[in-house]
Amino acid sequence: MLLKRASLLLVLLTLASLAQESFIDLRVGVYKQDDNGGNEYLDEDETVIEPIVLARWQASESFGLNLGLYYDYVSSASIERLQKTDGQSGASGDNYTGGYVGADYAWGENQISGGVSASVEYDYSSFGFNFAYARWLNERQSRIKFSGLAFFDTVEVIRFDGSEEGNDDRSTFSLGVSFEHILTPTVTFSLGYSFTYQSGFLESSINRVLVRDSRVFPSVPLGADGDQLFRGFEAAEELPDSRIRNALYGRVDKYLDWEEFPDSSVGVGTRIYADDWGVLAWDIEPRWRQWLVDEVLMLELRYRLYMQSEADDYEDIFSSLSSERTSDPDLAAFVSNTFGTTLTWNITENMAVDFSFDLMVRDDDLNAYWGSLGWHLSF
């Protein structure tokens, strides 16, 4: 989750550096996952409320400063379950707070950028930094970019039953390269690759697995009301202490000026992912944008098909206690369909508001939806 949060913030601030203008962006997001499926033996309800503040100061034509502040309130079934254990009342909700400070400098056909980030929550703290170098080519018809990031995290290991195992560390290092090119006056193309290496404590400490054992009297409560009993025992999730992740992605966008759809654009992106935990994934994401009122009101419609294979150490229920094990549904095999829309209203030349909503439907019925409301002022 942390890598996703930080990567999203870095994407937003990278887009800010390309804007070459000062701005303030305020937004609040909500994420809701309902436990209607996934692993039927685990409770997986989750709600996240996230306000974000982004700001950029374009100090000169070539130099800019970026700032990001964010807060998450997370309420989930696993946290509520942990709250019921002795000595863990602080886990009734997970409060995640973080920030980012960065800068970028451009000269000629070149741009460098970088920054540092820090975050803290109930059982977790993190420090990270990122850097990037970009160069425009072919009279600014093309751009190549090299980027990297690193996170150094400390985890307070609190297991599903409230037991504590002290602190452990996690490190993440990622390198990426991307290329963008204007193929024609109306068609753009991009291609990229990222390599990520993680080491240390990589499991989720509050995750559990169920191990079937006929010798044990049924005593593990299951279900939302705890009214089901399982014949076996619970054990903590255990995963390898290293992970190598690879992703190759590309996108094509085309501007349209058809009589039926003036000032619109259509695009499609795709991504291939593989890691050494046995997960293979592929997705495709078409997108359509249309000005409903020229330069005032824009509508975006998007769809994403995502397919993933199962991790090597995943099982719904284990028949024996293996050394590496997980029942996390995000490491299971599944297919998801996500439908999304964004409506942007340019109130004035320098002020805009936007509303975004996405619905994800998975074939294992672990569905979710999320939305955001944002206000943007440039100056």
C-alpha positions as CSV (number, residue, x, y, z in Angstrom):
1,M,0.0,0.0,0.0
2,L,2.8,2.4,0.9
3,L,4.5,2.0,-2.5
4,K,1.2,2.7,-4.3
5,R,0.6,5.8,-2.2
6,A,4.1,7.2,-2.7
7,S,4.1,6.3,-6.4
8,L,0.8,8.1,-7.0
9,L,2.1,11.2,-5.2
10,L,5.3,11.2,-7.3
11,V,3.2,10.9,-10.5
12,L,1.1,13.9,-9.5
13,L,4.2,16.0,-8.7
14,T,6.0,14.9,-11.9
15,L,3.0,16.2,-13.9
16,A,3.2,19.4,-11.8
17,S,6.8,19.9,-12.9
18,L,5.8,19.6,-16.5
19,A,3.1,22.2,-16.0
20,Q,5.7,24.9,-15.5
21,E,3.4,27.0,-13.4
22,S,2.6,27.7,-9.8
23,F,-0.6,26.1,-8.4
24,I,-2.4,24.8,-5.3
25,D,-4.4,21.6,-5.6
26,L,-6.7,20.4,-2.8
27,R,-8.6,17.1,-3.0
28,V,-10.2,14.4,-0.9
29,G,-10.6,10.8,-1.9
30,V,-12.6,7.9,-0.6
31,Y,-11.9,4.2,-1.2
32,K,-14.4,1.5,-0.2
33,Q,-14.0,-2.3,-0.5
34,D,-16.9,-4.6,0.5
35,D,-16.3,-8.1,1.6
36,N,-18.6,-9.9,-0.9
37,G,-16.0,-12.3,-2.1
38,G,-12.3,-12.8,-2.3
39,N,-11.1,-15.3,0.3
40,E,-14.4,-16.5,1.8
41,Y,-12.6,-17.4,5.0
42,L,-11.2,-14.0,5.7
43,D,-13.0,-10.6,6.4
44,E,-11.8,-8.0,3.9
45,D,-14.0,-4.9,4.4
46,E,-11.9,-1.7,4.1
47,T,-12.6,2.1,4.0
48,V,-10.0,4.8,3.3
49,I,-10.5,8.5,3.5
50,E,-7.7,10.6,2.1
51,P,-7.3,14.4,1.9
52,I,-4.3,15.6,-0.2
53,V,-2.7,19.0,-0.7
54,L,-0.3,19.6,-3.6
55,A,1.4,22.9,-4.3
56,R,4.0,24.1,-6.7
57,W,5.9,27.4,-6.9
58,Q,7.5,28.2,-10.2
59,A,10.3,30.4,-8.9
60,S,11.7,31.1,-12.3
61,E,11.4,29.9,-15.9
62,S,13.8,27.1,-15.1
63,F,13.3,26.3,-11.4
64,G,10.3,25.0,-9.4
65,L,9.6,23.7,-5.9
66,N,7.0,21.0,-5.2
67,L,5.2,20.2,-1.9
68,G,2.8,17.3,-1.1
69,L,0.9,16.6,2.1
70,Y,-1.5,13.7,2.6
71,Y,-3.4,11.9,5.3
72,D,-5.2,8.6,5.3
73,Y,-7.8,7.3,7.7
74,V,-8.1,3.5,7.2
75,S,-10.8,1.4,8.8
76,S,-10.7,-2.3,8.0
77,A,-12.0,-5.6,9.3
78,S,-8.5,-6.8,10.1
79,I,-7.9,-3.6,12.2
80,E,-11.2,-4.0,14.0
81,R,-10.3,-7.6,14.7
82,L,-6.9,-6.5,16.1
83,Q,-8.7,-3.9,18.3
84,K,-10.4,-6.7,20.2
85,T,-7.0,-8.2,21.3
86,D,-5.5,-7.2,24.6
87,G,-3.3,-4.1,24.6
88,Q,-4.1,-3.1,21.0
89,S,-6.8,-0.5,21.4
90,G,-4.7,1.9,19.3
91,A,-5.5,-0.1,16.2
92,S,-9.1,0.9,16.0
93,G,-8.2,3.0,13.0
94,D,-4.9,3.3,11.0
95,N,-3.9,7.0,10.7
96,Y,-1.3,7.5,8.0
97,T,0.3,10.9,7.5
98,G,3.0,11.8,5.0
99,G,4.7,14.6,3.1
100,Y,6.9,15.2,0.1
101,V,9.3,18.1,-0.8
102,G,11.0,18.3,-4.2
103,A,12.5,20.6,-6.8
104,D,13.2,20.6,-10.5
105,Y,15.5,22.5,-12.7
106,A,15.5,22.8,-16.5
107,W,18.1,24.1,-18.9
108,G,18.1,23.9,-22.7
109,E,16.7,20.5,-23.6
110,N,17.3,19.0,-20.2
111,Q,15.5,18.7,-16.8
112,I,16.5,17.2,-13.5
113,S,14.1,16.7,-10.5
114,G,14.2,15.1,-7.1
115,G,12.8,15.1,-3.7
116,V,12.4,13.5,-0.3
117,S,9.4,12.0,1.5
118,A,8.5,10.8,4.9
119,S,5.4,9.1,6.4
120,V,4.3,7.6,9.7
121,E,1.3,5.5,10.9
122,Y,0.3,3.4,13.9
123,D,2.9,0.6,13.3
124,Y,5.0,2.0,10.4
125,S,7.4,4.7,9.4
126,S,9.1,5.5,6.1
127,F,11.7,7.7,4.6
128,G,12.3,7.9,0.8
129,F,13.8,9.9,-2.0
130,N,13.4,10.1,-5.8
131,F,15.3,11.5,-8.7
132,A,14.8,11.9,-12.5
133,Y,16.6,13.2,-15.5
134,A,14.7,14.0,-18.8
135,R,15.9,15.2,-22.2
136,W,13.9,16.5,-25.1
137,L,15.0,15.2,-28.6
138,N,14.1,15.9,-32.2
139,E,13.2,19.5,-31.7
140,R,11.1,18.6,-28.7
141,Q,9.1,16.0,-30.6
142,S,10.5,13.3,-28.3
143,R,11.5,13.0,-24.6
144,I,13.4,10.3,-22.8
145,K,13.4,10.0,-19.0
146,F,15.4,8.1,-16.5
147,S,14.1,7.9,-12.9
148,G,14.6,6.2,-9.6
149,L,13.3,6.0,-6.1
150,A,14.1,4.4,-2.8
151,F,12.2,3.8,0.4
152,F,13.6,2.8,3.8
153,D,10.8,1.6,6.1
154,T,10.6,0.4,9.7
155,V,7.7,-1.9,10.6
156,E,6.4,-2.6,14.1
157,V,5.5,-6.3,13.7
158,I,2.0,-6.7,15.4
159,R,0.4,-10.0,14.4
160,F,-3.3,-10.7,13.8
161,D,-3.7,-11.9,17.4
162,G,-2.1,-8.8,18.9
163,S,1.3,-10.4,19.7
164,E,4.3,-8.1,19.1
165,E,7.6,-9.2,17.6
166,G,9.6,-6.0,17.8
167,N,10.6,-3.9,14.8
168,D,11.8,-5.0,11.3
169,D,13.0,-3.2,8.2
170,R,11.9,-3.1,4.6
171,S,13.8,-1.4,1.7
172,T,12.5,-0.6,-1.8
173,F,14.6,0.4,-4.8
174,S,13.1,1.2,-8.2
175,L,14.6,2.3,-11.6
176,G,12.7,3.3,-14.7
177,V,13.1,4.5,-18.2
178,S,10.4,6.0,-20.5
179,F,10.2,7.4,-24.0
180,E,7.5,9.7,-25.4
181,H,7.2,10.7,-29.0
182,I,4.8,12.8,-31.1
183,L,4.2,10.5,-34.1
184,T,2.0,13.0,-36.0
185,P,0.3,16.3,-35.1
186,T,-2.6,14.3,-33.7
187,V,-0.9,11.1,-32.4
188,T,1.4,10.6,-29.3
189,F,3.1,7.4,-28.2
190,S,4.9,6.4,-25.0
191,L,6.8,3.3,-23.9
192,G,8.4,2.6,-20.5
193,Y,10.0,-0.1,-18.2
194,S,10.4,-0.2,-14.5
195,F,12.5,-2.5,-12.3
196,T,11.9,-2.8,-8.5
197,Y,13.7,-4.7,-5.9
198,Q,12.4,-5.1,-2.3
199,S,14.0,-6.7,0.7
200,G,13.2,-7.2,4.4
201,F,9.8,-7.7,6.0
202,L,7.5,-7.9,3.0
203,E,4.4,-9.5,4.4
204,S,1.5,-7.7,6.1
205,S,2.0,-8.3,9.8
206,I,-1.8,-8.4,10.6
207,N,-2.6,-10.9,7.8
208,R,-3.4,-14.5,8.8
209,V,-3.9,-17.8,7.1
210,L,-6.0,-20.8,8.1
211,V,-4.4,-24.3,8.4
212,R,-6.7,-27.3,8.4
213,D,-6.1,-29.9,11.1
214,S,-8.7,-32.5,12.0
215,R,-7.0,-33.1,15.4
216,V,-8.0,-29.6,16.5
217,F,-11.5,-29.0,17.9
218,P,-13.3,-26.4,15.8
219,S,-12.5,-23.2,17.6
220,V,-11.6,-20.5,15.1
221,P,-14.5,-18.2,14.5
222,L,-15.2,-17.2,10.9
223,G,-17.8,-15.0,9.2
224,A,-18.8,-11.4,9.8
225,D,-20.5,-12.4,13.1
226,G,-18.1,-15.1,14.1
227,D,-20.9,-17.6,13.9
228,Q,-18.9,-20.2,11.9
229,L,-16.2,-22.5,13.3
230,F,-13.2,-23.8,11.5
231,R,-11.5,-27.1,12.4
232,G,-7.8,-26.1,12.4
233,F,-5.7,-23.2,13.6
234,E,-4.6,-19.7,12.6
235,A,-1.1,-18.7,11.7
236,A,0.6,-15.5,10.7
237,E,1.3,-14.7,7.0
238,E,5.0,-15.5,6.1
239,L,6.5,-14.4,2.7
240,P,10.0,-14.3,1.2
241,D,12.3,-11.5,2.3
242,S,13.0,-10.3,-1.2
243,R,10.9,-9.5,-4.3
244,I,11.9,-8.5,-7.9
245,R,9.2,-6.8,-9.9
246,N,9.3,-5.9,-13.6
247,A,6.7,-3.8,-15.6
248,L,6.7,-2.9,-19.2
249,Y,4.0,-0.4,-20.4
250,G,3.0,1.6,-23.4
251,R,0.3,4.0,-24.5
252,V,-1.0,5.6,-27.7
253,D,-3.3,8.7,-27.8
254,K,-5.0,10.3,-30.8
255,Y,-6.7,13.7,-31.0
256,L,-10.0,13.6,-32.9
257,D,-11.9,16.4,-34.6
258,W,-14.8,14.5,-36.1
259,E,-18.0,16.4,-36.8
260,E,-19.9,14.1,-34.4
261,F,-17.2,14.5,-31.7
262,P,-15.2,17.7,-32.1
263,D,-12.2,18.4,-29.8
264,S,-12.1,14.8,-28.4
265,S,-9.3,12.3,-27.9
266,V,-9.1,8.6,-27.6
267,G,-6.2,6.4,-26.3
268,V,-5.3,3.0,-25.2
269,G,-2.6,1.8,-22.7
270,T,-1.3,-1.6,-21.8
271,R,1.0,-3.0,-19.2
272,I,2.7,-6.4,-18.6
273,Y,4.0,-7.3,-15.1
274,A,6.0,-10.2,-13.7
275,D,7.7,-10.8,-10.4
276,D,9.7,-13.7,-8.8
277,W,6.8,-14.5,-6.4
278,G,5.1,-16.1,-9.4
279,V,2.7,-13.3,-10.2
280,L,2.1,-12.5,-13.9
281,A,-0.3,-9.8,-14.8
282,W,-1.6,-7.9,-17.9
283,D,-3.9,-5.0,-18.3
284,I,-5.4,-2.9,-21.1
285,E,-7.0,0.6,-20.5
286,P,-8.8,2.5,-23.2
287,R,-9.8,6.1,-22.5
288,W,-11.9,8.7,-24.2
289,R,-12.0,12.5,-23.5
290,Q,-14.6,14.9,-24.8
291,W,-15.2,18.6,-24.4
292,L,-18.9,18.9,-23.5
293,V,-18.5,22.7,-23.4
294,D,-15.4,23.9,-25.3
295,E,-12.6,24.8,-22.9
296,V,-15.0,24.7,-20.0
297,L,-16.4,21.2,-19.2
298,M,-14.6,18.0,-20.1
299,L,-15.7,14.4,-19.6
300,E,-13.3,11.5,-19.5
301,L,-14.5,7.8,-19.7
302,R,-12.1,5.0,-19.1
303,Y,-12.1,1.2,-18.7
304,R,-9.5,-1.2,-17.4
305,L,-9.3,-5.0,-17.9
306,Y,-6.8,-6.6,-15.5
307,M,-5.8,-10.3,-15.3
308,Q,-3.4,-11.7,-12.7
309,S,-2.0,-15.2,-11.9
310,E,-1.7,-16.6,-8.4
311,A,1.5,-16.2,-6.3
312,D,3.4,-19.3,-5.6
313,D,2.7,-19.2,-1.9
314,Y,-1.0,-18.5,-2.0
315,E,-3.8,-20.8,-0.8
316,D,-7.3,-20.2,0.4
317,I,-6.8,-22.8,3.2
318,F,-3.5,-24.6,3.9
319,S,-3.5,-28.3,4.5
320,S,-0.2,-28.0,6.4
321,L,1.9,-25.2,7.9
322,S,4.4,-24.3,5.1
323,S,7.3,-22.0,5.8
324,E,6.0,-19.4,3.3
325,R,2.2,-18.8,3.1
326,T,-0.4,-16.1,2.3
327,S,-4.1,-15.9,1.8
328,D,-4.1,-12.3,0.7
329,P,-6.7,-12.1,-2.1
330,D,-4.5,-9.5,-3.9
331,L,-1.9,-12.3,-4.4
332,A,-4.6,-14.7,-5.7
333,A,-5.5,-15.3,-9.4
334,F,-8.3,-12.9,-10.4
335,V,-9.7,-10.8,-13.3
336,S,-11.1,-7.3,-12.7
337,N,-13.0,-4.9,-14.8
338,T,-12.8,-1.2,-13.8
339,F,-15.1,1.5,-15.1
340,G,-14.3,5.1,-14.4
341,T,-15.2,8.7,-15.2
342,T,-13.8,12.2,-14.5
343,L,-15.7,15.4,-15.0
344,T,-13.6,18.6,-15.0
345,W,-15.1,22.1,-14.9
346,N,-12.8,25.0,-15.7
347,I,-14.5,27.8,-13.7
348,T,-12.1,30.4,-14.8
349,E,-8.9,30.5,-16.8
350,N,-6.9,29.7,-13.6
351,M,-9.4,27.7,-11.5
352,A,-11.0,24.3,-11.9
353,V,-12.8,21.6,-10.0
354,D,-13.0,17.9,-10.9
355,F,-14.9,14.9,-9.7
356,S,-13.7,11.3,-10.4
357,F,-15.4,7.9,-9.7
358,D,-14.2,4.4,-10.4
359,L,-15.9,1.0,-9.9
360,M,-13.9,-2.2,-9.9
361,V,-15.7,-5.5,-10.4
362,R,-13.6,-8.6,-9.7
363,D,-14.5,-12.2,-10.7
364,D,-14.0,-13.3,-7.1
365,D,-16.6,-10.7,-6.0
366,L,-14.1,-8.6,-4.0
367,N,-15.4,-5.4,-5.5
368,A,-14.4,-1.9,-4.7
369,Y,-15.1,1.7,-5.7
370,W,-13.3,5.0,-5.1
371,G,-13.8,8.6,-5.9
372,S,-12.3,12.0,-5.4
373,L,-13.2,15.7,-5.5
374,G,-10.6,18.2,-6.3
375,W,-10.0,22.0,-6.6
376,H,-7.2,23.5,-8.6
377,L,-5.9,27.1,-8.7
378,S,-2.9,28.1,-10.9
379,F,-1.2,31.4,-10.7
